[in-house]
Amino acid sequence: MMGNDLLRRGRLLIYAASAALGGAAGSAGRVLSLWTVAPVTTLIIAAACARRKGREAGWLIVCVVALCAGLYLGYARHSEWRGRGGPAGEVSLVGKVEVGCRGGQGDIVDLFKVSEVLEGPAARCGDCYLLRTKGSGSDQPRWGDVLEVRGSLFIFASESAGVGGSLNADEIRVLGRTGNPFLRLALAYRDTLRVQVEGQLKPDVAGLIEGMVLGDYRLLSARDLLAFRVSGLIHLCAASGLNVAILAGFIIWTGRRLRLSRRMILILQVPLLITYALAVGLSVPIQRATVVAVLAVAAFFLGRDFDFLPAMGAAILYLLASDPSAVTGVSFQLCFGAALGMVLLHRPISEFLRAGKSKVLGLLAATLAAQLAVAPLLLYHFGEVSVLAIASNLLVLPLVAPVMALAMFSSLLGVAGLHLAAPLMRAAAVLTSGILVVARTLAAPRWAALRIFPFSAAWMAVYYPALAAAFLAGGRWRRRGRMVLAALIAAALLAGGIFPVKSLGSDGGMRITFIDVGQGDSVLLEAPSGAAVLVDGGIDDNVLAADLRSRGLRYLDAVIVSHPEADHIRGLEAAFDVCGIGLLVHPGTKSGGLAGDLLGRAEEMGVTVKTMRDGDCLRLGELKMTAQGPPVDAPEGEALNEYSLVLRVEGPGFSMLLTGDVEEEGEGMLMQCPEDLRCDILKVPHHGGFSETNDDFFSLVDPKIAVISVGEDNPYGHPSRATIDSLRRGGCSLYRTDLSGDIVIHVVEGGYRVECER
């Protein structure tokens, strides 16, 4: 009976989910889905209608219609961007800065929606681009501003999360400020809160308050962000439905103290919720929660009963209207998964725990409901879920509402110019310090996080039906569901924690992996003793993060930077996110830009930093690494490729030369050194680019195995045919990451065994 009731109440949600799946498939360019899925599904429904009354099977027809509509809308949006990818040259555009932003720490950028194209045929009205500016502070554009922007445009191969390109602004002219009163109030609220916390409170406390209230975690240190992720409290660093619920509750509480009627309280609630949604940048969780809250208010005024399930369906349709591919976003999946878990599972889990009127057990049931709903999604996307999330949330959630209420009220008083704001913010700071203590303490154990990566979607196909049966079904289905659910959870704990899957079948020998990071370099060395060293990280931190997680790595003894160019250094952010790091090594040829960001991250995380130049030596376990470049007197910031950190690595049964991106001058300096360059394994310099000195250099190195780390169809023409011919004349075995993917070299008795991903 419960299942039938949920099906009846949740039909709009099911229709919206069908449209969302169609939108995701269409946005991926799978036009054939429309002509294969729709007819097959129609036949199934026709068969069902032949056996049942049409009225009973009618909702299935609506699902198919919604699926096809989503496919059409998604594919139409995809078609707008097809074939437009790549550099678009100089453009001059007029448009508006959208509410919201993208990026992470140190790289947060605004969104710019084009309303008029003055120059540049590739840009179109209605496009939305990432707007990268050179200004800071008061020079930065504000949400709602109308701008004329002149700069260079790069259009992505396809639209993602509503954004289709990157606009690097050379010149900006403000044509007008926003006239939206809600947005003006929202901006004043953001500015006031920042003034109250930045410079007035400790940086870590200020960073967490801004993260909790505004979803802006730029002030929060990398170490604390890692602690929140591992302890299962990372949701506090993003504005979510919890923020909206706390604000709505605070408005109701204040209205009752002022003896306002319920109708008046609800009338005041809607504009305040909309203003807050604008203030935090209209993130997906905030939009979902705000739509649900506004529908609840509308239901009251219309004299209708409010049901959360159809309201969730309406929220999905609202989000799909602006972005048909929204369902593919991690934020979308997590926020709807957690909300549905709380709504559907809280009551049966409370009954299972016999919570009764116990507030502690009720909070435990709510936390369990949310965690059970999102844990597989976290493992699928990030390969990690906190083991201590339930304990940490039980300790922290009682503090969250007071912190946010005090901070929000303090900011509102600050906007009004009242002096009571400062004491309220100091009170919020005291409670915030307690949250930080809990996160740091529970993140300390090495077993605090469960890791399984890659996590198969097949697990979810079994897990979610078992979860539904365990708490929403009855009789034997409930018993079977709980048995399957318990078995899956036990298997996950064994595979990801107590007895990691990655340890099965490990050969325990020396292993050298040239990771396929596209057009860039990344080499991972794993010694028999367990020592692990990562040299460079490519340009995309998501690619490197996935690779490190798939290998089950939790700790890197050293991260080495050959030179601070984007295709070698930018991806290393992932190493700090995924693994503990003992040492950061760099050549010291540049201290600003990406290198400065990485050194700052190391300082935040408490990682020791070491500079290596010609003659310096580093020993880690069985590995001996000797620098053969750059020269001790290499100038800072000049000819970064030529002054790459060149390492000769020696270990049990192997020798290797890692050459960074040295070119003719760098190869010439190496050949003048007294050290012997001869080795078994060579990382070919500069992605196999042409050099006049290649023949002489390769002759001196005389490798048995040469590996070129290079991206497929890269715009630089790497690797050079002359380089390939020169290596082949030397008689070595040649491998390329663009052709073979990850290249793993196992050191075995008497030689090497090479395994290629493809």
Protein Blocks (a to p, Z undefined) as FASTA:
>chain_A
ZZmmmmmmmmmmmmmmmmmmmmmmmmnopaklmmmmmmmmmmmmmmmmmmmcfklmmmmm
mmmmmmmmmmmmmmmmmmmmgopaccebjadddddddeddeddehiaccddddfbdfbhj
kbcghiacddddfbehjlpccehiacdddddddddfbdcehiabdcddfbdcdfbdcfbf
klmmmmmmmmmmmmmmnopacfklmmmmmmmmnopaklpcfklmmmmmmnopmmmmpccf
klmmmmmmmmmmmmmmnopafklmmmmmmmmmmmmmmmnopaaklmmmmmmmmmmmmmmm
nopacdfklmmmmmmmmmmmmomklmmpmklmmmmmmmmmmmmmmmmmmmmnonmjafkl
mmmmmmmmmmmmmmmmmmmmnopacfklmmmmmmmmmmmmmmmmmmmmmmmmmmnopakl
mmmmmmmmmmmmmmmmmmmmmmmpmklpccdddddfklmmmmmmmmmmmmmmgcjllmmm
mmmmmmmmmmmmmmmmmmgfklgopaoiacdddddebjadddddddfkopacdehjbjbl
klmmmmmmmnopabdfbdcdfbacfklmmmmmmmmmmpccfbdcdehlafghjllmmmmm
mmmnopacddddehiacdehjbccddfbdcfklcehiakllmpccdddddehiacddehj
adfklmmmmmmpmbdfbdfbdcdehhhpacfklmmmmmmnopabdcddddehiaklpacf
klmmmmmmnopacddfklnopadddddehiacdddfZZ
